[in-house]
Amino acid sequence: MEDVFNQGRMIDDMDKDERIEFVVDQVKDADIAKTEGRHAAKQAEKQA
């Protein structure tokens, strides 16, 4: 019975890790998009 509990706990831990990684990836993607947006705006100013 304890093994079943431990397996369930390990699965929960892995799921939590995956959710954390997903959120971190979303934040990184948002930062990249923000940086690219600033770069595009600067390029547009130079060409104007």
Wavefront OBJ file of the C-alpha trace (Angstrom):
o trace
v 0.000 0.000 0.000
v 2.859 2.376 0.775
v 4.337 1.791 -2.700
v 1.098 2.915 -4.329
v 1.117 6.074 -2.211
v 4.759 6.766 -3.096
v 4.086 6.259 -6.807
v 1.195 8.699 -6.659
v 3.351 11.212 -4.848
v 6.156 10.860 -7.403
v 3.678 11.421 -10.240
v 2.328 14.522 -8.488
v 5.871 15.834 -8.058
v 6.640 15.288 -11.751
v 3.414 17.067 -12.735
v 4.340 20.035 -10.546
v 7.792 20.185 -12.146
v 6.258 20.168 -15.624
v 3.858 22.987 -14.708
v 6.738 25.048 -13.319
v 8.785 24.481 -16.478
v 5.779 25.483 -18.613
v 5.326 28.743 -16.709
v 9.058 29.499 -16.925
v 8.932 28.911 -20.688
v 5.943 31.262 -20.993
v 7.796 33.988 -19.105
v 10.883 33.536 -21.280
v 8.753 33.709 -24.435
v 7.089 36.902 -23.197
v 10.480 38.455 -22.450
v 11.767 37.529 -25.901
v 8.665 38.983 -27.576
v 9.033 42.185 -25.568
v 12.706 42.484 -26.523
v 11.972 41.822 -30.188
v 9.215 44.437 -30.104
v 11.605 47.051 -28.734
v 14.172 46.133 -31.374
v 11.602 46.480 -34.151
v 10.507 49.865 -32.803
v 14.102 51.111 -32.747
v 14.656 49.929 -36.301
v 11.486 51.707 -37.435
v 12.664 54.936 -35.786
v 16.002 54.704 -37.584
v 14.307 54.243 -40.945
v 11.803 57.071 -40.448
l 1 2 3 4 5 6 7 8 9 10 11 12 13 14 15 16 17 18 19 20 21 22 23 24 25 26 27 28 29 30 31 32 33 34 35 36 37 38 39 40 41 42 43 44 45 46 47 48
